[in-house]
């Protein structure tokens, strides 16, 4: 479990930052005409970030399970 901890923590930090970014912009936007469009765009961007980070985390865990603990050591 210790070898997975850095990957999980870094993924959680990025996900929390993406969520905080989205919440910040949801609170800042007050214009009634652009609220729905801008909120959909911001939510989409945040969702893509979360999906990308989750995919990278899953692939990193698979690498660690396969024995590739040090990717930089190959170069």
C-alpha positions as CSV (number, residue, x, y, z in Angstrom):
1,X,0.0,0.0,0.0
2,X,2.9,2.4,0.7
3,X,4.0,2.3,-3.0
4,X,0.5,3.4,-4.1
5,X,0.2,6.3,-1.6
6,X,2.1,9.0,-3.6
7,X,0.1,8.3,-6.7
8,X,-3.2,8.4,-4.8
9,X,-2.3,11.6,-2.9
10,X,-1.2,13.4,-6.0
11,X,-4.4,12.4,-7.9
12,X,-6.5,13.6,-4.9
13,X,-4.7,16.9,-4.8
14,X,-5.4,17.6,-8.5
15,X,-9.0,16.5,-8.2
16,X,-9.6,18.7,-5.2
17,X,-8.0,21.7,-7.1
18,X,-10.2,21.1,-10.1
19,X,-13.3,20.9,-7.9
20,X,-12.2,24.1,-6.1
21,X,-11.7,25.8,-9.4
22,X,-15.1,24.9,-10.6
23,X,-16.8,25.9,-7.3
24,X,-14.9,29.2,-7.3
25,X,-16.2,30.1,-10.8
26,X,-19.7,29.0,-10.0
27,X,-19.7,31.4,-7.1
28,X,-18.1,34.3,-9.0
29,X,-20.4,34.2,-12.1
30,X,-23.6,36.2,-11.4
31,X,-24.6,37.2,-14.9
32,X,-28.0,35.6,-15.6
33,X,-27.6,35.4,-19.4
34,X,-24.4,33.4,-19.4
35,X,-24.8,31.4,-16.2
36,X,-25.9,28.1,-17.8
37,X,-23.5,28.1,-20.7
38,X,-20.5,29.1,-18.7
39,X,-21.4,26.7,-15.9
40,X,-21.7,23.8,-18.4
41,X,-18.3,24.7,-19.9
42,X,-16.6,24.9,-16.5
43,X,-18.3,21.7,-15.3
44,X,-17.2,19.9,-18.5
45,X,-13.6,21.1,-18.2
46,X,-13.5,20.0,-14.5
47,X,-15.0,16.6,-15.4
48,X,-12.4,16.0,-18.2
49,X,-9.7,16.8,-15.7
50,X,-11.1,14.4,-13.1
51,X,-11.5,11.7,-15.7
52,X,-7.9,12.2,-17.0
53,X,-6.4,12.1,-13.5
54,X,-8.4,9.0,-12.7
55,X,-7.2,7.3,-15.9
56,X,-3.6,8.3,-15.1
57,X,-4.0,7.0,-11.5
58,X,-5.4,3.6,-12.7
59,X,-2.6,3.2,-15.3
60,X,0.1,4.1,-12.6
61,X,-1.4,1.5,-10.2
62,X,-1.2,-1.1,-13.0
63,X,2.4,-0.2,-13.6
64,X,3.2,-0.5,-9.9
65,X,1.5,-3.9,-9.8
66,X,3.5,-5.0,-12.8
67,X,6.8,-4.2,-11.1
68,X,7.6,-0.9,-12.9
69,X,8.3,1.1,-9.7
70,X,10.9,3.4,-11.2
71,X,10.1,4.6,-14.7
72,X,12.9,7.1,-14.8
73,X,15.5,4.5,-14.0
74,X,15.1,3.1,-17.5
75,X,16.5,6.3,-19.1
